[in-house]
Amino acid sequence: MSAALNRPIRYTHPSVITFVIRQLAEGKALGYSLVVAALYTITRFGNAKEVTGTVEALLGRPPITFDQFARDNRAVWE
């Protein structure tokens, strides 16, 4: 993200409770905040570390890198 946006992006590693409180303060819905927190937690415990061919099978093309995704969608974060 830092390279795509040409500015420093830092990861603060908030607790799940702190994350949800910040999301609510920013106007996000409770359900949304809880789902994002759950997805993060599942990923953090390694449940998403396996690389599969599912994305390519569903899209009918190879997946792009996160770097490419960030560059393609830079306007969303600017």
Backbone as JSON, one array per atom type, in Angstrom:
{
  "sequence": "MSAALNRPIRYTHPSVITFVIRQLAEGKALGYSLVVAALYTITRFGNAKEVTGTVEALLGRPPITFDQFARDNRAVWE",
  "N": [[0.82, -1.19, 0.0], [1.93, 1.23, 0.75], [3.79, 1.76, -1.32], [2.06, 1.9, -3.53], [0.44, 4.08, -2.91], [2.26, 6.02, -2.47], [3.0, 6.99, 0.04], [3.64, 6.63, 3.56], [2.29, 3.74, 5.03], [1.2, 2.32, 7.92], [0.98, -0.52, 10.04], [-0.9, -0.94, 12.86], [-1.69, -2.91, 14.62], [-4.09, -3.29, 16.34], [-6.09, -4.36, 19.19], [-8.83, -6.68, 18.94], [-11.15, -5.64, 20.08], [-10.5, -2.88, 20.28], [-10.22, -2.33, 17.55], [-12.88, -2.76, 16.6], [-14.24, -0.78, 18.05], [-13.03, 1.53, 16.98], [-13.87, 1.3, 14.32], [-16.66, 1.58, 14.61], [-16.72, 4.2, 15.59], [-15.95, 5.5, 13.3], [-18.22, 5.32, 11.85], [-18.95, 2.89, 10.77], [-20.99, -0.02, 10.35], [-22.02, -2.18, 13.02], [-22.24, -4.96, 12.48], [-20.71, -5.21, 10.12], [-18.19, -4.43, 11.08], [-17.67, -6.47, 12.93], [-17.58, -8.72, 11.25], [-15.32, -8.13, 9.66], [-13.38, -8.1, 11.69], [-13.54, -10.79, 12.48], [-12.71, -12.11, 10.13], [-10.07, -11.19, 9.98], [-9.05, -12.32, 12.34], [-9.32, -15.1, 11.84], [-7.58, -15.33, 9.68], [-5.2, -14.52, 10.89], [-4.64, -16.65, 12.57], [-3.74, -18.5, 10.8], [-5.47, -19.83, 9.09], [-5.84, -19.19, 6.47], [-3.62, -19.59, 4.95], [-2.98, -21.38, 2.96], [-2.34, -21.65, -0.47], [-4.43, -21.78, -3.17], [-5.99, -22.91, -6.25], [-8.4, -21.73, -6.59], [-9.27, -19.02, -7.06], [-8.34, -18.52, -9.68], [-9.77, -20.51, -11.02], [-12.41, -19.68, -10.61], [-12.42, -17.08, -11.75], [-11.43, -17.52, -14.26], [-8.98, -16.73, -15.12], [-5.55, -15.99, -14.27], [-4.87, -14.96, -10.88], [-4.29, -11.55, -9.75], [-1.52, -9.77, -8.26], [-1.34, -8.47, -4.86], [-0.1, -6.02, -4.86], [-0.59, -5.11, -7.49], [-3.4, -4.94, -7.37], [-3.64, -2.92, -5.42], [-2.43, -0.76, -6.77], [-4.14, -0.57, -8.99], [-6.48, 0.26, -7.76], [-5.93, 2.6, -6.47], [-7.15, 5.16, -6.35], [-9.32, 4.84, -4.67], [-8.32, 4.94, -2.09], [-7.11, 7.39, -1.93]],
  "CA": [[0.0, 0.0, 0.0], [2.81, 2.41, 0.81], [4.32, 2.01, -2.66], [0.97, 2.27, -4.44], [-0.08, 5.4, -2.54], [3.38, 6.94, -2.35], [3.02, 7.55, 1.39], [3.79, 5.53, 4.51], [1.12, 3.09, 5.62], [1.72, 1.48, 8.99], [0.06, -1.44, 10.68], [-0.85, -0.63, 14.28], [-2.0, -4.13, 15.36], [-4.99, -3.04, 17.47], [-6.85, -5.52, 19.67], [-10.12, -6.81, 18.23], [-12.08, -4.68, 20.69], [-10.09, -1.54, 19.85], [-10.55, -2.23, 16.13], [-14.33, -2.61, 16.45], [-14.61, 0.55, 18.57], [-12.61, 2.53, 15.98], [-14.75, 1.18, 13.16], [-17.94, 2.18, 14.98], [-16.5, 5.65, 15.67], [-15.87, 6.0, 11.92], [-19.53, 5.2, 11.25], [-19.18, 1.57, 10.18], [-22.02, -0.8, 11.03], [-21.49, -3.16, 13.95], [-22.12, -6.24, 11.78], [-19.56, -5.12, 9.21], [-16.97, -4.39, 11.9], [-17.47, -7.79, 13.51], [-17.17, -9.63, 10.18], [-13.92, -7.81, 9.32], [-12.58, -8.57, 12.81], [-13.52, -12.25, 12.42], [-11.86, -12.5, 9.0], [-8.7, -10.93, 10.39], [-8.68, -13.31, 13.35], [-9.17, -16.39, 11.15], [-6.34, -15.24, 8.89], [-4.06, -14.42, 11.82], [-4.35, -17.98, 13.1], [-3.2, -19.34, 9.75], [-6.48, -20.58, 8.35], [-5.9, -18.75, 5.07], [-2.26, -19.58, 4.43], [-2.84, -22.26, 1.81], [-2.6, -21.06, -1.78], [-5.19, -22.73, -3.99], [-6.31, -22.45, -7.6], [-9.82, -21.36, -6.61], [-9.48, -17.72, -7.71], [-8.16, -18.7, -11.12], [-10.88, -21.32, -11.52], [-13.63, -18.86, -10.61], [-12.29, -15.93, -12.65], [-11.03, -17.94, -15.6], [-7.7, -16.08, -15.41], [-4.71, -16.0, -13.07], [-5.1, -13.81, -9.98], [-3.28, -10.49, -9.75], [-0.87, -9.59, -6.97], [-1.92, -7.4, -4.05], [0.51, -4.78, -5.35], [-1.35, -4.7, -8.68], [-4.71, -4.55, -6.87], [-3.5, -1.62, -4.76], [-2.18, 0.26, -7.8], [-5.36, -0.43, -9.8], [-7.55, 0.87, -6.97], [-5.32, 3.69, -5.69], [-8.09, 6.28, -6.17], [-10.23, 4.54, -3.55], [-7.66, 5.29, -0.82], [-6.52, 8.74, -1.97]],
  "C": [[0.87, 1.25, 0.0], [3.34, 2.76, -0.58], [3.23, 2.5, -3.6], [0.47, 3.68, -4.17], [1.0, 6.45, -2.38], [3.36, 7.71, -1.02], [3.11, 6.39, 2.37], [2.44, 5.03, 5.03], [1.68, 2.18, 6.71], [0.61, 0.64, 9.6], [0.18, -1.26, 12.19], [-1.16, -1.83, 15.18], [-2.91, -3.87, 16.57], [-5.62, -4.35, 17.95], [-8.17, -5.55, 18.9], [-11.11, -5.79, 18.78], [-11.76, -3.26, 20.25], [-10.46, -1.32, 18.38], [-12.04, -1.97, 15.95], [-14.78, -1.24, 16.94], [-14.22, 1.64, 17.57], [-13.52, 2.5, 14.75], [-16.11, 1.83, 13.44], [-17.83, 3.7, 15.05], [-16.42, 6.28, 14.29], [-17.2, 5.82, 11.17], [-19.83, 3.86, 10.59], [-20.25, 0.84, 10.99], [-21.37, -1.85, 11.92], [-21.26, -4.51, 13.26], [-20.91, -6.27, 10.87], [-18.26, -5.2, 10.01], [-16.66, -5.76, 12.49], [-17.02, -8.81, 12.46], [-15.72, -9.39, 9.81], [-13.0, -8.31, 10.44], [-12.46, -10.1, 12.8], [-12.62, -12.74, 11.29], [-10.39, -12.29, 9.33], [-8.22, -12.01, 11.36], [-8.45, -14.68, 12.73], [-7.85, -16.41, 10.37], [-5.12, -15.24, 9.8], [-3.67, -15.77, 12.38], [-3.96, -18.98, 12.03], [-4.2, -20.12, 8.93], [-6.61, -20.17, 6.89], [-4.53, -18.79, 4.42], [-2.07, -20.46, 3.2], [-3.2, -21.53, 0.52], [-3.29, -22.14, -2.63], [-5.4, -22.15, -5.38], [-7.74, -21.95, -7.72], [-10.07, -20.04, -7.33], [-9.37, -17.86, -9.22], [-9.31, -19.5, -11.72], [-12.17, -20.5, -11.61], [-13.58, -17.73, -11.63], [-11.98, -16.32, -14.09], [-9.75, -17.26, -16.06], [-6.86, -16.15, -14.14], [-5.02, -14.8, -12.18], [-3.99, -12.78, -10.14], [-2.65, -10.42, -8.36], [-1.6, -8.5, -6.18], [-1.38, -6.05, -4.5], [-0.26, -4.24, -6.56], [-2.74, -4.22, -8.28], [-4.66, -3.15, -6.25], [-3.28, -0.51, -5.79], [-3.43, 0.5, -8.64], [-6.45, 0.34, -9.08], [-7.06, 2.03, -6.1], [-6.31, 4.82, -5.42], [-9.04, 6.07, -5.0], [-9.65, 5.02, -2.24], [-7.08, 6.7, -0.82], [-7.5, 9.78, -1.5]]
}
